[in-house]
Amino acid sequence: MRVVFAGSAEFSIPVLRALAASDHGVVGVLTAPDRAGSRGFAAPRPVRAEALELGLPVEQPPRLTEEFWQENVVSRQPDVLVVAAYGQLLPLSILESLAQGGVGVHPSLLPRHRGASPVAAAILAGDSRTGISVFRMDQRMDAGPILAQEAIPVSGSATTPLLTSRLAQLGAQMVVRALDRLESGDASDIPQLDSGATYSHRLARQDGNLGWNLAAAEIDRTLRALTPWPGVTVPLEGARVKMLQGAPDQATVDLLGTEPGEILDRSVDWILVRTSDDAFRVELIQPPGKPPMTPAAFLRGRHRESGSPPRG
């Protein structure tokens, strides 16, 4: 089949590579416009760079409208549009113009975690498994019939970048097999049940603003889900710092009479902070406008500035 591919995020790249290496011909690539970079130069989209490396024609429309489609894509005579982390809802008129419509590759077990941030959502929810869903696209978000679905376990140490990478590789394999079945007429559609649907919103900076009045396990899930973007910030000695590394730690000191946010113990490499239910070991932080450092180094600097002796 002749394929037009649409994707923008790193998750998209293994899918594009697999399609380009398959028996299905990629006749065009759509990706988001370049973003503003440093020193006034545009920061190229990773999918655009990959498409050019593969020798594929690439377009970057601000919006995928029917007019753009007619003027720039129809002449390539595609049979199907494959979408992986593109970031736009597609007009139904475009999907209906193709013999095989649109096929989406989504990193969750639909209908769970429809939407913009499914990998982070699975970690935040404490899901024991997630997976890839390949589905027929319609005018709704991630809601069309399932063509293929496969689950993988989510470990207790999973992070969004590592889990996304695993899912991207799985999705790349699955979408090629799904297109093979579509081409041979062997594909079967399994309707999604809206009654079981959950939604993941697009992440924003405020999602990572945490306090110590949360359970240690919840802080841990949030740190693993939101690092590196948008990151997690916590209050520490009167300042708000980004926490880069840490983990729950069953307190080895007496919690009686202590309050969330209180430093229970410390070493040269870490500090132990009281949470709502236990303690959290903070191992690496980044104060505003400064490089990453150990929390102990940060606290020493704060105490020197205030002229007060270290506490805790």
HELIX and SHEET records of a PDB file:
HELIX    1   1 SER A   12  ALA A   21  1                                  10    
HELIX    2   2 SER A   38  GLY A   40  5                                   3    
HELIX    3   3 PRO A   46  GLU A   53  1                                   8    
HELIX    4   4 GLU A   66  ASN A   72  1                                   7    
HELIX    5   5 VAL A   74  ARG A   76  5                                   3    
HELIX    6   6 LEU A   92  GLU A   96  1                                   5    
HELIX    7   7 PRO A  118  LEU A  124  1                                   7    
HELIX    8   8 THR A  160  SER A  184  1                                  25    
HELIX    9   9 ASP A  194  GLY A  196  5                                   3    
HELIX   10  10 ARG A  205  GLY A  208  5                                   4    
HELIX   11  11 ALA A  216  LEU A  226  1                                  11    
HELIX   12  12 PRO A  295  SER A  306  1                                  12    
SHEET    1   A 7 VAL A  58  GLU A  59  0                                        
SHEET    2   A 7 GLY A  25  LEU A  30  1                                        
SHEET    3   A 7 ARG A   2  GLY A   7  1                                        
SHEET    4   A 7 VAL A  80  ALA A  84  1                                        
SHEET    5   A 7 GLY A 102  HIS A 106  1                                        
SHEET    6   A 7 ARG A 129  ARG A 136 -1                                        
SHEET    7   A 7 ILE A 146  PRO A 153 -1                                        
SHEET    1   B 2 ARG A  35  ALA A  36  0                                        
SHEET    2   B 2 ALA A  42  ALA A  43 -1                                        
SHEET    1   C 2 ARG A 114  GLY A 115  0                                        
SHEET    2   C 2 TYR A 199  SER A 200  1                                        
SHEET    1   D 5 VAL A 232  LEU A 236  0                                        
SHEET    2   D 5 ALA A 239  PRO A 248 -1                                        
SHEET    3   D 5 ALA A 279  GLN A 286 -1                                        
SHEET    4   D 5 ILE A 271  ARG A 274 -1                                        
SHEET    5   D 5 ILE A 263  ARG A 266 -1                                        
END                                                                             
